[in-house]
Amino acid sequence: MAYENINIRLARKKDCGLLLDFIKELALYEKRLESVKATREDIRDIVFKRKIGRAIIAEYEKNAAGFALFFYNISTFEGKCGIYVEDMFVKQDMRNRGIGKKMFAFLAKHAIENGCNRIEWTVLKWNKPSIDFYKRLGAEPKDEWDIFKISGKALERLAWK
């Protein structure tokens, strides 16, 4: 693999439009494009203004090839932080070049340098190519856990109880 052709870097403010484009490409891949409500300003606010999340950009031969958006989470039992990858995406025509692996390596190094002891993420059950890739990296599914969420009207109802 030509890893020297791959560059992974932290996103910059000027990348907000690029990040939004990647989010839309990911949503299209996941057959959920209609779910994207985010704007450039939302990305700027979350990543650069309030610094709730961080983002990385993958470049292949100086062309934007992928992104990941992540934030820190906490394990109270272990007393350590971790990294939660909210989204990771590599463009279809850029896959199988080692970009995803290098992105995870970047995040692993970032995690270790920042005192984190793990990286976690979710994957859609139908996304076998990604699941196979993650397993090749050494990732293991957390079969004993189910993911729950409260959003929309249920979130609003709960907030006023």
ChimeraX attribute file (.defattr): number of C-alpha atoms within 10 A of each C-alpha:
attribute: neighborCount
match mode: 1-to-1
recipient: residues
	/A:1	9
	/A:2	10
	/A:3	12
	/A:4	8
	/A:5	14
	/A:6	20
	/A:7	19
	/A:8	21
	/A:9	13
	/A:10	14
	/A:11	20
	/A:12	15
	/A:13	14
	/A:14	9
	/A:15	17
	/A:16	21
	/A:17	15
	/A:18	16
	/A:19	25
	/A:20	18
	/A:21	14
	/A:22	23
	/A:23	22
	/A:24	19
	/A:25	19
	/A:26	22
	/A:27	16
	/A:28	14
	/A:29	14
	/A:30	12
	/A:31	10
	/A:32	12
	/A:33	14
	/A:34	9
	/A:35	10
	/A:36	13
	/A:37	8
	/A:38	11
	/A:39	14
	/A:40	15
	/A:41	14
	/A:42	14
	/A:43	21
	/A:44	19
	/A:45	16
	/A:46	13
	/A:47	21
	/A:48	18
	/A:49	13
	/A:50	9
	/A:51	12
	/A:52	12
	/A:53	18
	/A:54	18
	/A:55	23
	/A:56	21
	/A:57	24
	/A:58	24
	/A:59	19
	/A:60	19
	/A:61	12
	/A:62	10
	/A:63	12
	/A:64	18
	/A:65	23
	/A:66	27
	/A:67	27
	/A:68	24
	/A:69	20
	/A:70	21
	/A:71	15
	/A:72	16
	/A:73	16
	/A:74	15
	/A:75	12
	/A:76	8
	/A:77	6
	/A:78	8
	/A:79	9
	/A:80	13
	/A:81	18
	/A:82	19
	/A:83	21
	/A:84	18
	/A:85	21
	/A:86	15
	/A:87	16
	/A:88	20
	/A:89	23
	/A:90	22
	/A:91	15
	/A:92	12
	/A:93	8
	/A:94	16
	/A:95	13
	/A:96	11
	/A:97	15
	/A:98	15
	/A:99	27
	/A:100	24
	/A:101	16
	/A:102	16
	/A:103	24
	/A:104	18
	/A:105	14
	/A:106	16
	/A:107	20
	/A:108	17
	/A:109	12
	/A:110	13
	/A:111	18
	/A:112	12
	/A:113	9
	/A:114	12
	/A:115	11
	/A:116	20
	/A:117	16
	/A:118	17
	/A:119	18
	/A:120	16
	/A:121	12
	/A:122	13
	/A:123	13
	/A:124	9
	/A:125	8
	/A:126	9
	/A:127	11
	/A:128	11
	/A:129	8
	/A:130	15
	/A:131	18
	/A:132	11
	/A:133	13
	/A:134	17
	/A:135	11
	/A:136	11
	/A:137	13
	/A:138	7
	/A:139	13
	/A:140	11
	/A:141	13
	/A:142	9
	/A:143	6
	/A:144	5
	/A:145	7
	/A:146	6
	/A:147	5
	/A:148	5
	/A:149	6
	/A:150	9
	/A:151	9
	/A:152	7
	/A:153	9
	/A:154	10
	/A:155	11
	/A:156	11
	/A:157	10
	/A:158	10
	/A:159	8
	/A:160	6
	/A:161	5
